[in-house]
């Protein structure tokens, strides 16, 4: 299935630095990574960069290895977790740094897979409907799931940034890994919470018009989040699956060094 894609990361209007990072496997488009760092200016930038680059390198080095997709993703994220911990030990001033991450991988055969930690998200757009595929590793997410809070209450709750887990912790719990059910015409959106903090799902969905290229959509989403306040760094990666877009119109973007970003969770 043909894949077209684009990515964009923006500092936003309030943060003094971009602590988000993203990586796209270009030109093949076999995997996509978004990481959102935390732990202060230098710490957050470094944590997200280490995670995104470590995962990228592991997938490239082991792509032809005899590993199942779920096993490969787990090993990649565990290696990223250890790399961040090693950096914390080498630089004690970064002891509190960590990062969320979401990864989508398209094996050479079979269905795609997703892995994530924290509240960076994966969405699937299909037939004018936007569905959140990943479940945030946050206290708020569990409160909504159990009925303690409504989705609208959760959006403004003071504890909404409290993570249940992130990369960069010795006590890392089970990584969220799942196969993805996709079909031609689907669009997959990976994003940091700088997007979802400013735009509710029902505000994001209308941007996914079939005649809009991936590059057009990611740019529009970032600008819309900034118009709503841009309180955090904003990173968006969009993958379009076999819907007939022109490759000349929609090439992978390398705007911004695909590095750096998160928020203070």
N, C-alpha and C positions, 0 to 999 in steps of 0.2 A: 504494500500500500504506500503510495507516494506521500512523503511528508514535506510540508513547507513550514517554515518557522521564523521567528524573530524574537529578540529580547531587548529590553531596555531597563536601565537602572538610573534612578534620579535621587539626588540628595534630599529633595523636598524643600520646604520653605523655612524650616525651623532648625533642623539639626546642623551642627557645624561641620560634620563630615558624613560621608556615606559609609555605613557599616554593613551594607548588603554586598553580596557577591553573587555572580551567576556564571555558569559555564554552559556552553553549547558545543556538542560534538560536531564540528564543521569539517567538511561539507556533508558528511554522511547523515547526521541527525540521528545517531543511535541512542544518545542519552542527553538529558537536560537536567541542570542542577540549579537550585536557588537556595541561598543560605542567608540568614538574617542574624548578625552577631550582636552580642551584648557584653557589657562589662567596661563601659567607658570608651572614649574616643579610640585610643590605640588598641585596647583589648578587643573591642567588638570588631574592628576592621580586621585584625589579625586572625581572630577565631573563625570568621566567615571565610576569609581567604584560605586559611589552612584546610578547612573542611571541604570547600569546593575544589581546591586543587588536589588534595589527597584523594578524594573520591574520583575525580577525573583521571588521575594517573593510574589508580588501581584498576578502573574499568578498562582503560586502554591497554594496560600491561597484561590483563587477564581475559581479554575479550574472547580469545580462542581457547582458553583453558576449559577443561571438562568440569565446569561448575554450573549448577542449576541457577536460573536467574535470581531466585530468592536468596540462595546461599551467597551468590556474588554480591548482591546488594548489602546483605548483612555484614559480610566481611569488609566491604568498602566503608560502611559507616562506622564499624568498630575500629578500623584502622584510623579513620579521621578522628574519632573520639580520643584514641591514644595519642595521636599526633598533637592534639590540642593540650592534653594533659602534660605531655613532655615539654611543650613550650611554656606552660604555666610554671613548671618546675625550674626551667632555665631562666625564666623572667618572673620572679615573685610578684612584681607589680601587676602582672596580668592574672593573678591567682583566681579572680572571680570571672574571668571571661568565659564565654560559651557561645553557642550558636544553635539556632534551629536550622533545619534543612529539609528540602523535599526534592526527590530524584525520580525521574521517569526514565525507564530503559526499554528500548525496543530490541529484543534479541533477534539474531539473524533468522530464527525460526520460532514460530509460536506467538503467543499473545504478549503484549507489553506488561511491564510490572512497575510498581511504584513503591518507594520507601520514604518514610518521613519521621522526623523527630521534632516535637514542639508545635508551633502554630503557623509555620509557613504552609501554604495549602496547595492542593491540586483540585481543580474543578473540571468538569466535562460539560461542554455545551453541545446539545443535540436537539434538533427540531424546535428551536427557539426556547429551550428550557436549559437553565444552568443548574447543575447539581454539584454540591461539594462532595468530593470523593474521600478525602482524608478527614480524620477526626482529630481536632486539636488536642494536644497533650497539655491541657490546662484545667485548673480547678473550675473555671467558668463553664467549660464544655461539659464536664461531668454534672454540674449543677443544672444546666439546661436539659441534659439527657434524663436526669432523674426527676425533672419537673419542678425543681426548686426556683428556677428563674425562667422567664420567657426569653426568646431570642432578642427581643427589643431591650429588655432589662439588661441582658448580658452585654449588649453593645456599649452601654455607658457605665457599667459597673466598675468601681475603683480597683477591683482585683482582676480585671480582665487580662492583664499582662502577666499574671503569675503563672509561670510554666510548671507543669508537673515533671517534665524532664527536658533536657537539651544535651547537645554534644558538649563534651568538656567536663564530664562528671564521672568519678570513679563508680558511683552507684547507678550507672545507666541501666534502665530497665529495658524491657522488650521493645525492639524497634518495630514500628508499624510498617509491615510489608504486605502487599496484596497484589494479585493479578488484576489487570484492567480489562474490562469488556469494552471494546471499541468497534466502530464501523465507519465506513467511508462517509465523509461529511462531518464527523465529529471534530470538535476543537478542544484541545487540552490546555488549560491555563494553570501555570505554576506562578505563585506570587508570594511575596513577603506581606506581613500584616500592615505595612504602610499603605497598601491598596485597600484592604478589607476594613481597616479602621475608618477610612474616609467614605467608602462606598459600600452600601449594603448589597447583598446578592441581586436584589431586584433592580438596583441601579447599574450593576455591572452587565447584566444579561443583554440589554438593548444594544450594546456596542458590537455584539457578535452578528453582524449582518453578513450574509453569504457573499455579497459583492465587495466586501472590505478585505484588503490584504492583511496578513498578519502584522506587517510593519505599521500599517495604518491603525490597527486596533490597539497595539501595545502603546503607541504614541498617544492615542486618544485617551486610553485608560490612565496613563501617568498624568496627563494634563488635567483630567477630570478630578483625580485625587488631589492634585495641587490646588485646584479651584475650590475644593471643599475644605481646604486648610493646609494640606501638605505637612502635617505635624511630624511625620516620620519619613525615613528613607522609603522609596517606592521602587520595587523591582517586579517586573512582569516578563514572563516568557510564554509565548503562545505557539502551539503546535497544531497545524491544520492537516487533517488526514484525508487524502484522496478526494478533495472536493473540486478539483479542476482549476484552481487558481493558476495564474500565469507565473512561471518561475522567473520571468524577466521582471515582473512587477513586484515580486515578493521574495527577496533574497534575505538570508540570515543577516542580522545586523550585528555590528561589533561596536556600536556607539559606546561610548564610555568604556573604559577598561572594565571588562566584566568582572569586577572585583567589588568588594566592600559593601556591607550594610547590615544593619539590624536596628533594633530599637532597644531601649533599656527596658527589658522585660520586668 
